[in-house]
Amino acid sequence: MGVAILFLMIVGLLVAGVPIAISLGLSSILFLLVLSDTSLASVAQSLYQAMAGHYTLLAIPFFILASSFMSTGGVAQRIIRFAIASVGHMQGGLAIAGVFACMMFAALSGSSPAT
């Protein structure tokens, strides 16, 4: 029953036009506060303890932050324009430019598998 209520809250928030990340977080927090006997502080503490030993998982939000910086600052567009200007005139230049841009993004972010 709880899963159905949580699903309906997410769908209702999405239909209302709330962004996906906010609807997921808000529905989870409301579900925990209203329909569960655990406090929000204990949930935050258990999440902190679960993440304490896994430092590699911290790379995920930092990678998203780096991509936000690159897209907001215009670095991403400049890298793509540079890649197209460098190899776009060659036969198959669009594919080579895509690989070249991914190589540049990997060099900037420090994560080659993520690009």
C-alpha positions in Angstrom: 0.0 0.0 0.0 2.8 2.4 0.8 4.5 1.9 -2.6 1.2 2.8 -4.3 0.9 6.0 -2.3 4.5 6.9 -3.0 4.0 6.2 -6.7 0.8 8.3 -6.8 2.5 11.2 -5.0 5.3 11.2 -7.6 2.9 11.0 -10.5 0.7 13.7 -9.0 3.7 16.1 -8.6 4.9 15.3 -12.1 1.5 16.1 -13.5 1.4 19.3 -11.6 4.6 20.4 -13.4 7.1 19.9 -10.6 10.6 18.9 -11.9 11.5 15.3 -11.5 14.3 15.7 -8.9 12.1 17.8 -6.7 9.1 15.5 -7.0 11.2 12.5 -6.1 12.7 14.2 -3.1 9.5 15.9 -1.9 7.4 12.7 -2.2 10.0 10.7 -0.3 10.3 13.3 2.5 6.5 13.6 2.8 6.1 9.8 2.8 8.7 9.5 5.6 7.2 12.3 7.7 3.5 11.3 7.4 3.3 7.5 6.9 6.5 6.4 8.8 7.4 6.4 12.4 11.0 7.3 11.7 12.2 10.9 12.0 13.9 12.8 9.2 17.0 13.2 11.3 17.5 9.5 11.6 17.1 9.0 7.9 19.7 11.7 7.2 22.0 10.1 9.8 21.7 6.6 8.3 22.4 8.0 4.8 25.5 9.8 6.1 26.7 6.6 7.8 26.1 4.6 4.6 28.2 7.0 2.5 31.0 7.4 5.1 33.0 4.5 3.8 32.4 4.9 0.1 34.3 7.9 -1.1 34.1 6.8 -4.7 30.4 7.5 -4.7 31.1 11.2 -4.0 32.4 11.5 -7.5 28.9 11.3 -8.9 27.6 14.6 -7.6 30.9 16.3 -8.3 30.8 15.1 -11.9 27.3 16.5 -12.2 28.5 19.8 -10.7 31.4 19.9 -13.2 29.1 19.4 -16.1 26.8 22.1 -14.8 29.8 24.5 -14.6 30.8 23.6 -18.1 27.4 24.1 -19.6 26.6 27.3 -17.7 30.0 28.9 -18.4 29.9 28.0 -22.1 32.9 25.8 -22.0 31.0 22.8 -23.4 29.9 24.8 -26.5 33.5 26.0 -27.0 34.9 22.5 -26.8 32.4 21.2 -29.3 33.1 24.1 -31.7 36.8 23.5 -31.3 36.4 19.8 -32.1 34.3 20.5 -35.2 36.8 23.2 -36.4 39.7 20.9 -35.9 38.5 17.7 -37.7 35.1 18.6 -39.1 36.4 19.2 -42.6 37.8 15.6 -42.9 35.9 12.5 -44.2 33.8 11.3 -41.3 34.7 14.5 -39.4 31.5 14.6 -37.4 32.2 11.2 -35.8 35.8 12.1 -35.2 34.7 15.5 -33.7 32.4 13.6 -31.3 35.2 11.4 -30.1 37.5 14.4 -29.9 34.9 16.3 -27.8 34.4 13.3 -25.5 38.2 13.1 -25.1 38.3 16.8 -24.1 35.4 16.4 -21.6 37.1 13.3 -20.1 40.4 15.3 -19.7 38.6 18.2 -18.0 36.4 16.2 -15.7 38.8 13.4 -14.9 36.3 10.6 -15.7 36.8 8.8 -19.0 34.1 6.1 -18.5 31.5 8.7 -17.8 31.8 10.5 -21.1 
